[in-house]
Each structure stands twice: as structure tokens, then as C-alpha cells.
Amino acid sequence: MAVIRIVLAALVAVGLAGCGERSKFLTYDGPEVTRIVVWKDARTMALYHHDEVLKAVPIQLGFNPVGHKERYGDGRTPEGDYIIDRRNPDSAFHLSLGISYPEPSQKLAATEAGVDPGGDIFIHGQGPDFQNAEGDWTAGCIAVTDRQMEQIYAMVRTLTPITIHP
């Protein structure tokens, strides 16, 4: 009888321990996000369903935010029209959505200039190492809080258009 009580107590403890954990994967059953618009100068990103703003959040940018990204290491966030081309549930920055930079014309321009255009541009959270980051700190990505990223990750699908304004 004592063994059964110990086993039951252990099962209850394990079950209760799982109740305190919060999943970073949220569900979303609202209107489809049909486009994302970023205004670098206002440090704002909005998720739209056609002309309706579904969510707007403050953002942080690359450490050298003025101007369009031209090469690897310049610390700039690209400007222009792209798509969300991948999802990374295992990002070092909590969760992330890939942006299709560089486009073929940008790759060609970089090649002609003899530079690497860079890549791996994402919308991402802060992750464990940047929870208290202030100002613009990324290598060219668009950063939001982890909680905001959970909502964005649930709302945005691959192939969603994104426009990044200066």
C-alpha cells in the first residue's frame, strides 16, 4: 500500500509540474494576416488583414538602422518588398520568421559590387541572451519581445508578403 501511495504521489507531482509550463506555440483562429508592413523610422511593425490592422508592435532593428542593407555585416535591416519564406521554431531568438532577403536582383548587385549581400534576415524574439536589450541591436533583423513573437508566429504563415519602409 505504501508503494502505491509513493507511486501515486510521484505521478501527481509530475503532472502538476507540467501544469506550470507555458508553451511558446500559441494558436490563432482570427482573420488571415495578408501582409506585414514595417516602418523602420517609426520602429513599428503592423500585421494586416487586407486594410485592417490586426496587430501593431514596437520593433528593434539592426545596429546600423539607417539605409538599406547592402552587404553582410553592415548592421542594416533591408528595405523593400519580400515574403516570409521560412519558420524556425528552434531559433536562438525564441521563435523566428525568415524574410526572403536577398532577392535575386540584390544578389546580382552585391556580386557586381564584389561584396556578400548577407542573408538570414528574420523577424524574431529576444531569446535568453537579449531579454534586456535596448535600442537597435540585431545584425539586421527585426526584433520584438518573446511574447509578441509567440503571437506573431501563430498569426503569420509562410508566403505572407512583407514590406519594409525606410
C-alpha positions in Angstrom: 0.0 0.0 0.0 2.8 2.4 0.8 4.4 1.7 -2.6 1.2 2.6 -4.3 0.9 5.9 -2.4 4.5 6.8 -3.3 3.9 6.0 -7.0 0.6 8.0 -7.0 2.3 10.9 -5.2 5.1 10.9 -7.8 2.6 10.8 -10.7 0.7 13.7 -9.2 3.9 15.7 -8.7 5.0 15.1 -12.3 1.5 16.0 -13.6 1.4 19.3 -11.6 5.0 20.2 -12.7 3.8 20.1 -16.3 0.9 22.5 -15.5 3.2 25.3 -14.7 4.9 25.3 -18.1 3.7 27.6 -20.8 4.1 26.6 -24.4 5.6 29.1 -26.8 3.4 27.8 -29.5 0.1 29.6 -29.5 -3.0 29.0 -31.6 -4.7 31.7 -33.7 -8.1 31.5 -35.2 -8.7 35.1 -36.3 -8.6 36.7 -39.7 -5.7 35.7 -42.0 -2.7 38.0 -42.0 -2.5 39.1 -45.6 0.6 41.4 -45.3 3.1 42.8 -42.9 4.3 46.4 -43.0 7.4 47.7 -41.2 8.3 51.4 -40.8 11.9 51.5 -39.7 11.9 55.2 -38.8 8.9 54.7 -36.5 10.2 51.4 -35.2 6.8 49.8 -35.8 5.5 46.7 -37.5 1.8 46.0 -38.3 0.1 42.8 -39.3 -2.8 43.4 -41.7 -5.9 41.6 -42.9 -6.3 43.5 -46.1 -6.8 47.1 -44.9 -7.5 46.2 -41.2 -4.6 46.3 -38.7 -4.8 43.1 -36.6 -1.7 43.8 -34.5 0.9 46.6 -34.3 4.1 46.3 -32.2 7.2 48.3 -31.5 10.4 46.8 -33.0 14.1 46.9 -32.7 16.3 46.8 -35.8 19.9 46.2 -37.0 22.6 48.1 -35.0 23.1 50.5 -38.0 19.4 51.1 -38.9 19.6 54.0 -41.4 19.7 52.9 -45.1 19.1 49.7 -47.0 21.1 46.5 -46.3 23.8 46.2 -49.0 26.3 43.7 -47.6 27.0 41.2 -44.9 28.0 42.8 -41.6 26.7 46.3 -42.3 24.1 46.0 -39.5 21.3 47.3 -41.6 17.8 46.0 -41.9 16.8 45.6 -45.6 14.1 47.8 -47.2 11.7 46.7 -49.9 9.2 44.0 -50.7 9.8 40.5 -49.6 7.9 37.4 -48.4 8.0 35.3 -45.2 9.9 32.3 -46.6 10.5 30.1 -43.6 9.6 29.4 -40.0 12.1 28.5 -37.3 10.6 27.0 -34.1 14.1 26.3 -32.7 15.6 29.8 -33.1 18.2 31.0 -30.6 15.9 34.1 -30.5 12.9 32.2 -29.2 10.9 31.9 -32.5 11.6 33.4 -35.9 10.1 34.0 -39.3 12.5 34.2 -42.3 12.4 37.2 -44.7 13.4 36.5 -48.3 16.3 38.9 -48.4 18.3 39.0 -50.6 16.2 38.9 -53.7 17.9 37.8 -57.0 18.4 41.5 -58.1 20.1 42.2 -54.7 22.4 39.2 -55.0 23.4 40.4 -58.5 24.0 44.0 -57.3 26.2 42.7 -54.5 28.1 40.3 -56.8 28.8 43.2 -59.2 30.0 45.3 -56.3 32.2 42.5 -55.1 30.5 42.1 -51.8 28.5 39.4 -50.0 24.8 40.6 -49.7 24.3 38.8 -46.4 21.2 36.9 -45.5 19.4 35.1 -42.7 17.2 38.1 -42.0 14.4 37.3 -39.6 11.6 38.7 -37.5 12.5 37.2 -34.1 12.1 37.4 -30.4 14.8 38.3 -27.9 15.8 34.8 -26.8 17.5 34.2 -23.4 20.6 36.4 -24.2 18.8 39.6 -25.2 15.9 39.9 -22.8 17.0 43.4 -21.6 18.4 44.7 -25.0 17.6 48.3 -25.6 17.8 50.3 -28.8 18.7 48.7 -32.1 20.9 45.6 -31.5 20.3 43.0 -34.2 22.6 42.2 -37.1 19.9 43.3 -39.5 16.8 41.5 -38.3 13.6 42.8 -36.8 13.2 42.0 -33.1 10.2 42.0 -30.9 9.6 40.6 -27.4 9.3 36.9 -27.0 5.6 37.2 -26.0 4.9 39.3 -29.1 6.8 36.8 -31.2 4.7 34.0 -30.0 1.6 35.8 -31.2 3.2 36.8 -34.5 4.4 33.3 -35.1 0.9 31.9 -34.6 -0.7 34.5 -36.8 1.7 34.7 -39.8 2.0 32.0 -42.5 4.8 31.2 -44.9 4.5 33.3 -48.2 2.9 36.3 -46.4 4.2 39.5 -48.1 6.2 41.9 -46.0 7.1 45.5 -47.0 9.9 47.2 -45.1 9.9 51.0 -45.4 12.8 53.3 -44.5 
